[in-house]
Amino acid sequence: MHLRAAGEFVKVATRFQSEVLVIKDGKKANGKSILGLASLAIERGAVITIQIDGEDETNAREAIEELIDAKFYED
């Protein structure tokens, strides 16, 4: 995931109170931290897990799914 896409992810994740974790190859990063996401070195086609926990987790999940479906607004 390059920095622009990571920035878009962080923008969406920080709108919510829920904790957002992104997991790749057993390594976890805060989904509200651009540096954390960059540290995972997520390449195109990589399999990741997004874990969301909190009172607004349903809304957060829907917003993140929308971002991913929109290909991070890059097309």
CHARMM internal coordinates of N, CA and C (Angstrom, degrees):
IC EDIT
DIST 1 N 1 CA 1.4543
DIST 1 CA 1 C 1.5285
ANGL 1 N 1 CA 1 C 106.56
DIST 1 C 2 N 1.3066
ANGL 1 CA 1 C 2 N 116.83
DIHE 1 N 1 CA 1 C 2 N 119.05
DIST 2 N 2 CA 1.4529
ANGL 1 C 2 N 2 CA 118.94
DIHE 1 CA 1 C 2 N 2 CA 179.14
DIST 2 CA 2 C 1.5324
ANGL 2 N 2 CA 2 C 109.96
DIHE 1 C 2 N 2 CA 2 C -78.10
DIST 2 C 3 N 1.2983
ANGL 2 CA 2 C 3 N 116.36
DIHE 2 N 2 CA 2 C 3 N 171.89
DIST 3 N 3 CA 1.4593
ANGL 2 C 3 N 3 CA 120.43
DIHE 2 CA 2 C 3 N 3 CA -170.88
DIST 3 CA 3 C 1.5239
ANGL 3 N 3 CA 3 C 113.91
DIHE 2 C 3 N 3 CA 3 C -63.82
DIST 3 C 4 N 1.3215
ANGL 3 CA 3 C 4 N 118.09
DIHE 3 N 3 CA 3 C 4 N -33.70
DIST 4 N 4 CA 1.4687
ANGL 3 C 4 N 4 CA 119.00
DIHE 3 CA 3 C 4 N 4 CA 179.54
DIST 4 CA 4 C 1.5272
ANGL 4 N 4 CA 4 C 110.41
DIHE 3 C 4 N 4 CA 4 C -65.08
DIST 4 C 5 N 1.3237
ANGL 4 CA 4 C 5 N 116.78
DIHE 4 N 4 CA 4 C 5 N -46.07
DIST 5 N 5 CA 1.4637
ANGL 4 C 5 N 5 CA 120.85
DIHE 4 CA 4 C 5 N 5 CA 178.43
DIST 5 CA 5 C 1.5346
ANGL 5 N 5 CA 5 C 110.65
DIHE 4 C 5 N 5 CA 5 C -64.57
DIST 5 C 6 N 1.3243
ANGL 5 CA 5 C 6 N 116.53
DIHE 5 N 5 CA 5 C 6 N -41.09
DIST 6 N 6 CA 1.4627
ANGL 5 C 6 N 6 CA 120.19
DIHE 5 CA 5 C 6 N 6 CA 177.26
DIST 6 CA 6 C 1.5324
ANGL 6 N 6 CA 6 C 110.24
DIHE 5 C 6 N 6 CA 6 C -61.55
DIST 6 C 7 N 1.3198
ANGL 6 CA 6 C 7 N 116.48
DIHE 6 N 6 CA 6 C 7 N -39.97
DIST 7 N 7 CA 1.4655
ANGL 6 C 7 N 7 CA 120.38
DIHE 6 CA 6 C 7 N 7 CA 177.89
DIST 7 CA 7 C 1.5157
ANGL 7 N 7 CA 7 C 112.01
DIHE 6 C 7 N 7 CA 7 C -62.41
DIST 7 C 8 N 1.3253
ANGL 7 CA 7 C 8 N 117.03
DIHE 7 N 7 CA 7 C 8 N -41.16
DIST 8 N 8 CA 1.4626
ANGL 7 C 8 N 8 CA 121.01
DIHE 7 CA 7 C 8 N 8 CA 177.53
DIST 8 CA 8 C 1.5285
ANGL 8 N 8 CA 8 C 110.39
DIHE 7 C 8 N 8 CA 8 C -64.22
DIST 8 C 9 N 1.3231
ANGL 8 CA 8 C 9 N 116.40
DIHE 8 N 8 CA 8 C 9 N -41.19
DIST 9 N 9 CA 1.4610
ANGL 8 C 9 N 9 CA 120.93
DIHE 8 CA 8 C 9 N 9 CA 178.79
DIST 9 CA 9 C 1.5225
ANGL 9 N 9 CA 9 C 109.92
DIHE 8 C 9 N 9 CA 9 C -61.45
DIST 9 C 10 N 1.3178
ANGL 9 CA 9 C 10 N 116.61
DIHE 9 N 9 CA 9 C 10 N -47.11
DIST 10 N 10 CA 1.4668
ANGL 9 C 10 N 10 CA 121.76
DIHE 9 CA 9 C 10 N 10 CA -179.63
DIST 10 CA 10 C 1.5300
ANGL 10 N 10 CA 10 C 110.79
DIHE 9 C 10 N 10 CA 10 C -62.20
DIST 10 C 11 N 1.3285
ANGL 10 CA 10 C 11 N 116.60
DIHE 10 N 10 CA 10 C 11 N -40.81
DIST 11 N 11 CA 1.4759
ANGL 10 C 11 N 11 CA 120.11
DIHE 10 CA 10 C 11 N 11 CA 178.34
DIST 11 CA 11 C 1.5206
ANGL 11 N 11 CA 11 C 111.07
DIHE 10 C 11 N 11 CA 11 C -57.46
DIST 11 C 12 N 1.3100
ANGL 11 CA 11 C 12 N 116.07
DIHE 11 N 11 CA 11 C 12 N -43.96
DIST 12 N 12 CA 1.4698
ANGL 11 C 12 N 12 CA 120.19
DIHE 11 CA 11 C 12 N 12 CA 179.98
DIST 12 CA 12 C 1.5256
ANGL 12 N 12 CA 12 C 110.25
DIHE 11 C 12 N 12 CA 12 C -70.25
DIST 12 C 13 N 1.3132
ANGL 12 CA 12 C 13 N 117.50
DIHE 12 N 12 CA 12 C 13 N -48.07
DIST 13 N 13 CA 1.4681
ANGL 12 C 13 N 13 CA 121.07
DIHE 12 CA 12 C 13 N 13 CA -175.41
DIST 13 CA 13 C 1.5269
ANGL 13 N 13 CA 13 C 112.18
DIHE 12 C 13 N 13 CA 13 C -61.81
DIST 13 C 14 N 1.3199
ANGL 13 CA 13 C 14 N 117.23
DIHE 13 N 13 CA 13 C 14 N -36.74
DIST 14 N 14 CA 1.4685
ANGL 13 C 14 N 14 CA 119.65
DIHE 13 CA 13 C 14 N 14 CA -176.88
DIST 14 CA 14 C 1.5192
ANGL 14 N 14 CA 14 C 113.19
DIHE 13 C 14 N 14 CA 14 C -74.06
DIST 14 C 15 N 1.3049
ANGL 14 CA 14 C 15 N 118.00
DIHE 14 N 14 CA 14 C 15 N -8.79
DIST 15 N 15 CA 1.4651
ANGL 14 C 15 N 15 CA 120.58
DIHE 14 CA 14 C 15 N 15 CA 175.96
DIST 15 CA 15 C 1.5228
ANGL 15 N 15 CA 15 C 111.78
DIHE 14 C 15 N 15 CA 15 C -72.69
DIST 15 C 16 N 1.3235
ANGL 15 CA 15 C 16 N 116.76
DIHE 15 N 15 CA 15 C 16 N -11.57
DIST 16 N 16 CA 1.4526
ANGL 15 C 16 N 16 CA 121.24
DIHE 15 CA 15 C 16 N 16 CA -173.41
DIST 16 CA 16 C 1.5239
ANGL 16 N 16 CA 16 C 111.13
DIHE 15 C 16 N 16 CA 16 C -119.70
DIST 16 C 17 N 1.3350
ANGL 16 CA 16 C 17 N 115.17
DIHE 16 N 16 CA 16 C 17 N 152.63
DIST 17 N 17 CA 1.4563
ANGL 16 C 17 N 17 CA 120.43
DIHE 16 CA 16 C 17 N 17 CA 178.43
DIST 17 CA 17 C 1.5248
ANGL 17 N 17 CA 17 C 112.16
DIHE 16 C 17 N 17 CA 17 C -78.42
DIST 17 C 18 N 1.2953
ANGL 17 CA 17 C 18 N 117.32
DIHE 17 N 17 CA 17 C 18 N -24.25
DIST 18 N 18 CA 1.4605
ANGL 17 C 18 N 18 CA 121.32
DIHE 17 CA 17 C 18 N 18 CA -176.96
DIST 18 CA 18 C 1.5247
ANGL 18 N 18 CA 18 C 111.52
DIHE 17 C 18 N 18 CA 18 C -59.89
DIST 18 C 19 N 1.3346
ANGL 18 CA 18 C 19 N 114.32
DIHE 18 N 18 CA 18 C 19 N 150.17
DIST 19 N 19 CA 1.4569
ANGL 18 C 19 N 19 CA 120.47
DIHE 18 CA 18 C 19 N 19 CA 173.43
DIST 19 CA 19 C 1.5254
ANGL 19 N 19 CA 19 C 107.80
DIHE 18 C 19 N 19 CA 19 C -75.37
DIST 19 C 20 N 1.3237
ANGL 19 CA 19 C 20 N 116.68
DIHE 19 N 19 CA 19 C 20 N 135.06
DIST 20 N 20 CA 1.4619
ANGL 19 C 20 N 20 CA 121.97
DIHE 19 CA 19 C 20 N 20 CA 178.94
DIST 20 CA 20 C 1.5221
ANGL 20 N 20 CA 20 C 107.33
DIHE 19 C 20 N 20 CA 20 C -122.98
DIST 20 C 21 N 1.3197
ANGL 20 CA 20 C 21 N 116.47
DIHE 20 N 20 CA 20 C 21 N 118.58
DIST 21 N 21 CA 1.4600
ANGL 20 C 21 N 21 CA 121.59
DIHE 20 CA 20 C 21 N 21 CA 177.37
DIST 21 CA 21 C 1.5222
ANGL 21 N 21 CA 21 C 108.93
DIHE 20 C 21 N 21 CA 21 C -115.59
DIST 21 C 22 N 1.3166
ANGL 21 CA 21 C 22 N 116.29
DIHE 21 N 21 CA 21 C 22 N 140.58
DIST 22 N 22 CA 1.4569
ANGL 21 C 22 N 22 CA 121.90
DIHE 21 CA 21 C 22 N 22 CA 174.54
DIST 22 CA 22 C 1.5235
ANGL 22 N 22 CA 22 C 106.13
DIHE 21 C 22 N 22 CA 22 C -115.34
DIST 22 C 23 N 1.3283
ANGL 22 CA 22 C 23 N 116.10
DIHE 22 N 22 CA 22 C 23 N 130.60
DIST 23 N 23 CA 1.4577
ANGL 22 C 23 N 23 CA 121.58
DIHE 22 CA 22 C 23 N 23 CA -174.88
DIST 23 CA 23 C 1.5260
ANGL 23 N 23 CA 23 C 109.41
DIHE 22 C 23 N 23 CA 23 C -122.89
DIST 23 C 24 N 1.3360
ANGL 23 CA 23 C 24 N 114.66
DIHE 23 N 23 CA 23 C 24 N 129.32
DIST 24 N 24 CA 1.4717
ANGL 23 C 24 N 24 CA 120.85
DIHE 23 CA 23 C 24 N 24 CA 176.16
DIST 24 CA 24 C 1.5192
ANGL 24 N 24 CA 24 C 107.81
DIHE 23 C 24 N 24 CA 24 C -139.35
DIST 24 C 25 N 1.3065
ANGL 24 CA 24 C 25 N 116.22
DIHE 24 N 24 CA 24 C 25 N 125.88
DIST 25 N 25 CA 1.4689
ANGL 24 C 25 N 25 CA 121.89
DIHE 24 CA 24 C 25 N 25 CA 178.91
DIST 25 CA 25 C 1.5266
ANGL 25 N 25 CA 25 C 112.40
DIHE 24 C 25 N 25 CA 25 C 51.83
DIST 25 C 26 N 1.3298
ANGL 25 CA 25 C 26 N 116.67
DIHE 25 N 25 CA 25 C 26 N 39.29
DIST 26 N 26 CA 1.4497
ANGL 25 C 26 N 26 CA 121.79
DIHE 25 CA 25 C 26 N 26 CA 177.73
DIST 26 CA 26 C 1.5180
ANGL 26 N 26 CA 26 C 115.26
DIHE 25 C 26 N 26 CA 26 C 81.40
DIST 26 C 27 N 1.3299
ANGL 26 CA 26 C 27 N 117.34
DIHE 26 N 26 CA 26 C 27 N -8.14
DIST 27 N 27 CA 1.4646
ANGL 26 C 27 N 27 CA 121.10
DIHE 26 CA 26 C 27 N 27 CA 177.68
DIST 27 CA 27 C 1.5189
ANGL 27 N 27 CA 27 C 109.16
DIHE 26 C 27 N 27 CA 27 C -92.69
DIST 27 C 28 N 1.3375
ANGL 27 CA 27 C 28 N 116.28
DIHE 27 N 27 CA 27 C 28 N 136.04
DIST 28 N 28 CA 1.4621
ANGL 27 C 28 N 28 CA 121.89
DIHE 27 CA 27 C 28 N 28 CA -178.60
DIST 28 CA 28 C 1.5173
ANGL 28 N 28 CA 28 C 110.42
DIHE 27 C 28 N 28 CA 28 C -110.00
DIST 28 C 29 N 1.3390
ANGL 28 CA 28 C 29 N 115.01
DIHE 28 N 28 CA 28 C 29 N 145.99
DIST 29 N 29 CA 1.4612
ANGL 28 C 29 N 29 CA 120.71
DIHE 28 CA 28 C 29 N 29 CA 175.46
DIST 29 CA 29 C 1.5201
ANGL 29 N 29 CA 29 C 108.95
DIHE 28 C 29 N 29 CA 29 C -140.56
DIST 29 C 30 N 1.3003
ANGL 29 CA 29 C 30 N 115.21
DIHE 29 N 29 CA 29 C 30 N 147.94
DIST 30 N 30 CA 1.4577
ANGL 29 C 30 N 30 CA 122.08
DIHE 29 CA 29 C 30 N 30 CA 175.76
DIST 30 CA 30 C 1.5287
ANGL 30 N 30 CA 30 C 108.27
DIHE 29 C 30 N 30 CA 30 C -67.63
DIST 30 C 31 N 1.3182
ANGL 30 CA 30 C 31 N 116.59
DIHE 30 N 30 CA 30 C 31 N 122.23
DIST 31 N 31 CA 1.4593
ANGL 30 C 31 N 31 CA 121.02
DIHE 30 CA 30 C 31 N 31 CA 179.93
DIST 31 CA 31 C 1.5162
ANGL 31 N 31 CA 31 C 113.98
DIHE 30 C 31 N 31 CA 31 C -71.04
DIST 31 C 32 N 1.3297
ANGL 31 CA 31 C 32 N 116.56
DIHE 31 N 31 CA 31 C 32 N -3.03
DIST 32 N 32 CA 1.4591
ANGL 31 C 32 N 32 CA 121.42
DIHE 31 CA 31 C 32 N 32 CA 177.64
DIST 32 CA 32 C 1.5254
ANGL 32 N 32 CA 32 C 111.12
DIHE 31 C 32 N 32 CA 32 C -103.59
DIST 32 C 33 N 1.3285
ANGL 32 CA 32 C 33 N 116.70
DIHE 32 N 32 CA 32 C 33 N 11.00
DIST 33 N 33 CA 1.4584
ANGL 32 C 33 N 33 CA 122.60
DIHE 32 CA 32 C 33 N 33 CA -178.60
DIST 33 CA 33 C 1.5187
ANGL 33 N 33 CA 33 C 110.57
DIHE 32 C 33 N 33 CA 33 C -124.06
DIST 33 C 34 N 1.3130
ANGL 33 CA 33 C 34 N 116.40
DIHE 33 N 33 CA 33 C 34 N 115.95
DIST 34 N 34 CA 1.4669
ANGL 33 C 34 N 34 CA 119.83
DIHE 33 CA 33 C 34 N 34 CA -179.98
DIST 34 CA 34 C 1.5233
ANGL 34 N 34 CA 34 C 110.61
DIHE 33 C 34 N 34 CA 34 C -63.40
DIST 34 C 35 N 1.3322
ANGL 34 CA 34 C 35 N 117.18
DIHE 34 N 34 CA 34 C 35 N -37.42
DIST 35 N 35 CA 1.4625
ANGL 34 C 35 N 35 CA 119.75
DIHE 34 CA 34 C 35 N 35 CA 178.25
DIST 35 CA 35 C 1.5236
ANGL 35 N 35 CA 35 C 111.23
DIHE 34 C 35 N 35 CA 35 C -68.45
DIST 35 C 36 N 1.3283
ANGL 35 CA 35 C 36 N 116.34
DIHE 35 N 35 CA 35 C 36 N -37.07
DIST 36 N 36 CA 1.4584
ANGL 35 C 36 N 36 CA 119.97
DIHE 35 CA 35 C 36 N 36 CA 176.54
DIST 36 CA 36 C 1.5148
ANGL 36 N 36 CA 36 C 111.62
DIHE 35 C 36 N 36 CA 36 C -61.61
DIST 36 C 37 N 1.3222
ANGL 36 CA 36 C 37 N 116.14
DIHE 36 N 36 CA 36 C 37 N -45.39
DIST 37 N 37 CA 1.4693
ANGL 36 C 37 N 37 CA 119.78
DIHE 36 CA 36 C 37 N 37 CA 179.10
DIST 37 CA 37 C 1.5221
ANGL 37 N 37 CA 37 C 110.75
DIHE 36 C 37 N 37 CA 37 C -65.20
DIST 37 C 38 N 1.3247
ANGL 37 CA 37 C 38 N 117.24
DIHE 37 N 37 CA 37 C 38 N -41.29
DIST 38 N 38 CA 1.4618
ANGL 37 C 38 N 38 CA 120.52
DIHE 37 CA 37 C 38 N 38 CA 179.09
DIST 38 CA 38 C 1.5273
ANGL 38 N 38 CA 38 C 110.93
DIHE 37 C 38 N 38 CA 38 C -61.73
DIST 38 C 39 N 1.3328
ANGL 38 CA 38 C 39 N 116.78
DIHE 38 N 38 CA 38 C 39 N -34.18
DIST 39 N 39 CA 1.4648
ANGL 38 C 39 N 39 CA 120.14
DIHE 38 CA 38 C 39 N 39 CA -178.40
DIST 39 CA 39 C 1.5284
ANGL 39 N 39 CA 39 C 112.62
DIHE 38 C 39 N 39 CA 39 C -65.74
DIST 39 C 40 N 1.3256
ANGL 39 CA 39 C 40 N 117.32
DIHE 39 N 39 CA 39 C 40 N -20.49
DIST 40 N 40 CA 1.4646
ANGL 39 C 40 N 40 CA 120.56
DIHE 39 CA 39 C 40 N 40 CA 179.06
DIST 40 CA 40 C 1.5282
ANGL 40 N 40 CA 40 C 112.70
DIHE 39 C 40 N 40 CA 40 C -78.70
DIST 40 C 41 N 1.3220
ANGL 40 CA 40 C 41 N 117.60
DIHE 40 N 40 CA 40 C 41 N -15.90
DIST 41 N 41 CA 1.4695
ANGL 40 C 41 N 41 CA 122.22
DIHE 40 CA 40 C 41 N 41 CA -179.75
DIST 41 CA 41 C 1.5333
ANGL 41 N 41 CA 41 C 110.96
DIHE 40 C 41 N 41 CA 41 C 49.83
DIST 41 C 42 N 1.3203
ANGL 41 CA 41 C 42 N 115.56
DIHE 41 N 41 CA 41 C 42 N 55.81
DIST 42 N 42 CA 1.4697
ANGL 41 C 42 N 42 CA 121.23
DIHE 41 CA 41 C 42 N 42 CA -178.67
DIST 42 CA 42 C 1.5267
ANGL 42 N 42 CA 42 C 108.90
DIHE 41 C 42 N 42 CA 42 C -78.58
DIST 42 C 43 N 1.3205
ANGL 42 CA 42 C 43 N 115.97
DIHE 42 N 42 CA 42 C 43 N 115.55
DIST 43 N 43 CA 1.4580
ANGL 42 C 43 N 43 CA 120.59
DIHE 42 CA 42 C 43 N 43 CA 179.31
DIST 43 CA 43 C 1.5271
ANGL 43 N 43 CA 43 C 110.24
DIHE 42 C 43 N 43 CA 43 C -95.93
DIST 43 C 44 N 1.3178
ANGL 43 CA 43 C 44 N 116.42
DIHE 43 N 43 CA 43 C 44 N 159.47
DIST 44 N 44 CA 1.4608
ANGL 43 C 44 N 44 CA 121.23
DIHE 43 CA 43 C 44 N 44 CA 179.51
DIST 44 CA 44 C 1.5226
ANGL 44 N 44 CA 44 C 109.41
DIHE 43 C 44 N 44 CA 44 C -55.68
DIST 44 C 45 N 1.3190
ANGL 44 CA 44 C 45 N 116.17
DIHE 44 N 44 CA 44 C 45 N 131.67
DIST 45 N 45 CA 1.4545
ANGL 44 C 45 N 45 CA 122.27
DIHE 44 CA 44 C 45 N 45 CA 179.56
DIST 45 CA 45 C 1.5191
ANGL 45 N 45 CA 45 C 114.24
DIHE 44 C 45 N 45 CA 45 C 89.41
DIST 45 C 46 N 1.3303
ANGL 45 CA 45 C 46 N 117.56
DIHE 45 N 45 CA 45 C 46 N -4.49
DIST 46 N 46 CA 1.4610
ANGL 45 C 46 N 46 CA 121.06
DIHE 45 CA 45 C 46 N 46 CA 179.33
DIST 46 CA 46 C 1.5265
ANGL 46 N 46 CA 46 C 110.13
DIHE 45 C 46 N 46 CA 46 C -67.81
DIST 46 C 47 N 1.3030
ANGL 46 CA 46 C 47 N 115.54
DIHE 46 N 46 CA 46 C 47 N 150.29
DIST 47 N 47 CA 1.4604
ANGL 46 C 47 N 47 CA 121.37
DIHE 46 CA 46 C 47 N 47 CA 176.02
DIST 47 CA 47 C 1.5215
ANGL 47 N 47 CA 47 C 107.66
DIHE 46 C 47 N 47 CA 47 C -95.73
DIST 47 C 48 N 1.3381
ANGL 47 CA 47 C 48 N 115.02
DIHE 47 N 47 CA 47 C 48 N 123.37
DIST 48 N 48 CA 1.4587
ANGL 47 C 48 N 48 CA 120.60
DIHE 47 CA 47 C 48 N 48 CA 178.01
DIST 48 CA 48 C 1.5221
ANGL 48 N 48 CA 48 C 108.76
DIHE 47 C 48 N 48 CA 48 C -126.94
DIST 48 C 49 N 1.3115
ANGL 48 CA 48 C 49 N 114.94
DIHE 48 N 48 CA 48 C 49 N 163.16
DIST 49 N 49 CA 1.4595
ANGL 48 C 49 N 49 CA 121.87
DIHE 48 CA 48 C 49 N 49 CA 173.49
DIST 49 CA 49 C 1.5130
ANGL 49 N 49 CA 49 C 107.10
DIHE 48 C 49 N 49 CA 49 C -119.56
DIST 49 C 50 N 1.3108
ANGL 49 CA 49 C 50 N 116.34
DIHE 49 N 49 CA 49 C 50 N 135.58
DIST 50 N 50 CA 1.4555
ANGL 49 C 50 N 50 CA 121.37
DIHE 49 CA 49 C 50 N 50 CA 176.14
DIST 50 CA 50 C 1.5215
ANGL 50 N 50 CA 50 C 106.73
DIHE 49 C 50 N 50 CA 50 C -113.93
DIST 50 C 51 N 1.3181
ANGL 50 CA 50 C 51 N 115.06
DIHE 50 N 50 CA 50 C 51 N 121.69
DIST 51 N 51 CA 1.4679
ANGL 50 C 51 N 51 CA 122.00
DIHE 50 CA 50 C 51 N 51 CA -178.35
DIST 51 CA 51 C 1.5242
ANGL 51 N 51 CA 51 C 107.81
DIHE 50 C 51 N 51 CA 51 C -111.17
DIST 51 C 52 N 1.3231
ANGL 51 CA 51 C 52 N 116.52
DIHE 51 N 51 CA 51 C 52 N 124.58
DIST 52 N 52 CA 1.4639
ANGL 51 C 52 N 52 CA 121.56
DIHE 51 CA 51 C 52 N 52 CA -178.38
DIST 52 CA 52 C 1.5203
ANGL 52 N 52 CA 52 C 108.13
DIHE 51 C 52 N 52 CA 52 C -124.74
DIST 52 C 53 N 1.3315
ANGL 52 CA 52 C 53 N 115.45
DIHE 52 N 52 CA 52 C 53 N 129.54
DIST 53 N 53 CA 1.4533
ANGL 52 C 53 N 53 CA 119.57
DIHE 52 CA 52 C 53 N 53 CA -177.81
DIST 53 CA 53 C 1.5223
ANGL 53 N 53 CA 53 C 109.84
DIHE 52 C 53 N 53 CA 53 C -141.06
DIST 53 C 54 N 1.3267
ANGL 53 CA 53 C 54 N 115.82
DIHE 53 N 53 CA 53 C 54 N 123.35
DIST 54 N 54 CA 1.4511
ANGL 53 C 54 N 54 CA 119.81
DIHE 53 CA 53 C 54 N 54 CA 177.65
DIST 54 CA 54 C 1.5127
ANGL 54 N 54 CA 54 C 111.40
DIHE 53 C 54 N 54 CA 54 C 156.99
DIST 54 C 55 N 1.3230
ANGL 54 CA 54 C 55 N 115.00
DIHE 54 N 54 CA 54 C 55 N -179.93
DIST 55 N 55 CA 1.4692
ANGL 54 C 55 N 55 CA 119.53
DIHE 54 CA 54 C 55 N 55 CA -173.53
DIST 55 CA 55 C 1.5252
ANGL 55 N 55 CA 55 C 113.69
DIHE 54 C 55 N 55 CA 55 C -68.48
DIST 55 C 56 N 1.3251
ANGL 55 CA 55 C 56 N 117.75
DIHE 55 N 55 CA 55 C 56 N -25.15
DIST 56 N 56 CA 1.4713
ANGL 55 C 56 N 56 CA 119.76
DIHE 55 CA 55 C 56 N 56 CA 179.06
DIST 56 CA 56 C 1.5297
ANGL 56 N 56 CA 56 C 111.93
DIHE 55 C 56 N 56 CA 56 C -112.44
DIST 56 C 57 N 1.3426
ANGL 56 CA 56 C 57 N 115.74
DIHE 56 N 56 CA 56 C 57 N 30.25
DIST 57 N 57 CA 1.4633
ANGL 56 C 57 N 57 CA 120.53
DIHE 56 CA 56 C 57 N 57 CA -175.00
DIST 57 CA 57 C 1.5307
ANGL 57 N 57 CA 57 C 113.41
DIHE 56 C 57 N 57 CA 57 C -62.21
DIST 57 C 58 N 1.3156
ANGL 57 CA 57 C 58 N 118.01
DIHE 57 N 57 CA 57 C 58 N -34.32
DIST 58 N 58 CA 1.4669
ANGL 57 C 58 N 58 CA 119.74
DIHE 57 CA 57 C 58 N 58 CA 179.66
DIST 58 CA 58 C 1.5186
ANGL 58 N 58 CA 58 C 110.65
DIHE 57 C 58 N 58 CA 58 C -64.50
DIST 58 C 59 N 1.3234
ANGL 58 CA 58 C 59 N 116.80
DIHE 58 N 58 CA 58 C 59 N -45.42
DIST 59 N 59 CA 1.4659
ANGL 58 C 59 N 59 CA 120.47
DIHE 58 CA 58 C 59 N 59 CA 178.85
DIST 59 CA 59 C 1.5329
ANGL 59 N 59 CA 59 C 110.87
DIHE 58 C 59 N 59 CA 59 C -65.80
DIST 59 C 60 N 1.3223
ANGL 59 CA 59 C 60 N 116.62
DIHE 59 N 59 CA 59 C 60 N -38.89
DIST 60 N 60 CA 1.4639
ANGL 59 C 60 N 60 CA 120.55
DIHE 59 CA 59 C 60 N 60 CA 178.70
DIST 60 CA 60 C 1.5266
ANGL 60 N 60 CA 60 C 110.18
DIHE 59 C 60 N 60 CA 60 C -63.94
DIST 60 C 61 N 1.3252
ANGL 60 CA 60 C 61 N 116.35
DIHE 60 N 60 CA 60 C 61 N -45.31
DIST 61 N 61 CA 1.4656
ANGL 60 C 61 N 61 CA 120.26
DIHE 60 CA 60 C 61 N 61 CA 179.62
DIST 61 CA 61 C 1.5190
ANGL 61 N 61 CA 61 C 111.05
DIHE 60 C 61 N 61 CA 61 C -59.61
DIST 61 C 62 N 1.3256
ANGL 61 CA 61 C 62 N 116.40
DIHE 61 N 61 CA 61 C 62 N -45.03
DIST 62 N 62 CA 1.4675
ANGL 61 C 62 N 62 CA 120.46
DIHE 61 CA 61 C 62 N 62 CA -179.48
DIST 62 CA 62 C 1.5221
ANGL 62 N 62 CA 62 C 110.98
DIHE 61 C 62 N 62 CA 62 C -62.56
DIST 62 C 63 N 1.3250
ANGL 62 CA 62 C 63 N 117.63
DIHE 62 N 62 CA 62 C 63 N -41.77
DIST 63 N 63 CA 1.4631
ANGL 62 C 63 N 63 CA 121.04
DIHE 62 CA 62 C 63 N 63 CA -179.37
DIST 63 CA 63 C 1.5290
ANGL 63 N 63 CA 63 C 111.12
DIHE 62 C 63 N 63 CA 63 C -66.98
DIST 63 C 64 N 1.3208
ANGL 63 CA 63 C 64 N 116.95
DIHE 63 N 63 CA 63 C 64 N -40.40
DIST 64 N 64 CA 1.4694
ANGL 63 C 64 N 64 CA 120.48
DIHE 63 CA 63 C 64 N 64 CA 178.74
DIST 64 CA 64 C 1.5197
ANGL 64 N 64 CA 64 C 110.76
DIHE 63 C 64 N 64 CA 64 C -68.90
DIST 64 C 65 N 1.3257
ANGL 64 CA 64 C 65 N 117.34
DIHE 64 N 64 CA 64 C 65 N -39.70
DIST 65 N 65 CA 1.4731
ANGL 64 C 65 N 65 CA 120.16
DIHE 64 CA 64 C 65 N 65 CA 175.54
DIST 65 CA 65 C 1.5256
ANGL 65 N 65 CA 65 C 110.87
DIHE 64 C 65 N 65 CA 65 C -60.92
DIST 65 C 66 N 1.3261
ANGL 65 CA 65 C 66 N 116.68
DIHE 65 N 65 CA 65 C 66 N -41.19
DIST 66 N 66 CA 1.4642
ANGL 65 C 66 N 66 CA 121.04
DIHE 65 CA 65 C 66 N 66 CA 178.44
DIST 66 CA 66 C 1.5259
ANGL 66 N 66 CA 66 C 110.39
DIHE 65 C 66 N 66 CA 66 C -61.48
DIST 66 C 67 N 1.3241
ANGL 66 CA 66 C 67 N 116.92
DIHE 66 N 66 CA 66 C 67 N -42.90
DIST 67 N 67 CA 1.4675
ANGL 66 C 67 N 67 CA 121.30
DIHE 66 CA 66 C 67 N 67 CA 178.53
DIST 67 CA 67 C 1.5234
ANGL 67 N 67 CA 67 C 110.73
DIHE 66 C 67 N 67 CA 67 C -61.51
DIST 67 C 68 N 1.3232
ANGL 67 CA 67 C 68 N 116.63
DIHE 67 N 67 CA 67 C 68 N -45.87
DIST 68 N 68 CA 1.4611
ANGL 67 C 68 N 68 CA 120.42
DIHE 67 CA 67 C 68 N 68 CA -179.67
DIST 68 CA 68 C 1.5260
ANGL 68 N 68 CA 68 C 110.92
DIHE 67 C 68 N 68 CA 68 C -65.74
DIST 68 C 69 N 1.3386
ANGL 68 CA 68 C 69 N 116.86
DIHE 68 N 68 CA 68 C 69 N -43.87
DIST 69 N 69 CA 1.4648
ANGL 68 C 69 N 69 CA 120.49
DIHE 68 CA 68 C 69 N 69 CA 177.91
DIST 69 CA 69 C 1.5279
ANGL 69 N 69 CA 69 C 111.94
DIHE 68 C 69 N 69 CA 69 C -60.35
DIST 69 C 70 N 1.3453
ANGL 69 CA 69 C 70 N 116.05
DIHE 69 N 69 CA 69 C 70 N -32.45
DIST 70 N 70 CA 1.4715
ANGL 69 C 70 N 70 CA 120.98
DIHE 69 CA 69 C 70 N 70 CA 178.58
DIST 70 CA 70 C 1.5208
ANGL 70 N 70 CA 70 C 111.99
DIHE 69 C 70 N 70 CA 70 C -84.61
DIST 70 C 71 N 1.3421
ANGL 70 CA 70 C 71 N 116.05
DIHE 70 N 70 CA 70 C 71 N 8.62
DIST 71 N 71 CA 1.4620
ANGL 70 C 71 N 71 CA 122.39
DIHE 70 CA 70 C 71 N 71 CA 179.75
DIST 71 CA 71 C 1.5240
ANGL 71 N 71 CA 71 C 112.11
DIHE 70 C 71 N 71 CA 71 C 53.52
DIST 71 C 72 N 1.3417
ANGL 71 CA 71 C 72 N 113.58
DIHE 71 N 71 CA 71 C 72 N 41.92
DIST 72 N 72 CA 1.4671
ANGL 71 C 72 N 72 CA 122.16
DIHE 71 CA 71 C 72 N 72 CA 176.99
DIST 72 CA 72 C 1.5271
ANGL 72 N 72 CA 72 C 111.64
DIHE 71 C 72 N 72 CA 72 C 59.61
DIST 72 C 73 N 1.3194
ANGL 72 CA 72 C 73 N 116.66
DIHE 72 N 72 CA 72 C 73 N 25.84
DIST 73 N 73 CA 1.4714
ANGL 72 C 73 N 73 CA 124.36
DIHE 72 CA 72 C 73 N 73 CA 177.93
DIST 73 CA 73 C 1.5233
ANGL 73 N 73 CA 73 C 112.16
DIHE 72 C 73 N 73 CA 73 C 60.07
DIST 73 C 74 N 1.3274
ANGL 73 CA 73 C 74 N 116.18
DIHE 73 N 73 CA 73 C 74 N 34.37
DIST 74 N 74 CA 1.4577
ANGL 73 C 74 N 74 CA 120.10
DIHE 73 CA 73 C 74 N 74 CA -177.42
DIST 74 CA 74 C 1.5290
ANGL 74 N 74 CA 74 C 114.23
DIHE 73 C 74 N 74 CA 74 C -102.74
DIST 74 C 75 N 1.2960
ANGL 74 CA 74 C 75 N 117.96
DIHE 74 N 74 CA 74 C 75 N -11.03
DIST 75 N 75 CA 1.4765
ANGL 74 C 75 N 75 CA 118.79
DIHE 74 CA 74 C 75 N 75 CA -178.53
DIST 75 CA 75 C 1.5078
ANGL 75 N 75 CA 75 C 111.88
DIHE 74 C 75 N 75 CA 75 C -89.69
END
COOR INIT
IC SEED 1 N 1 CA 1 C
IC BUILD
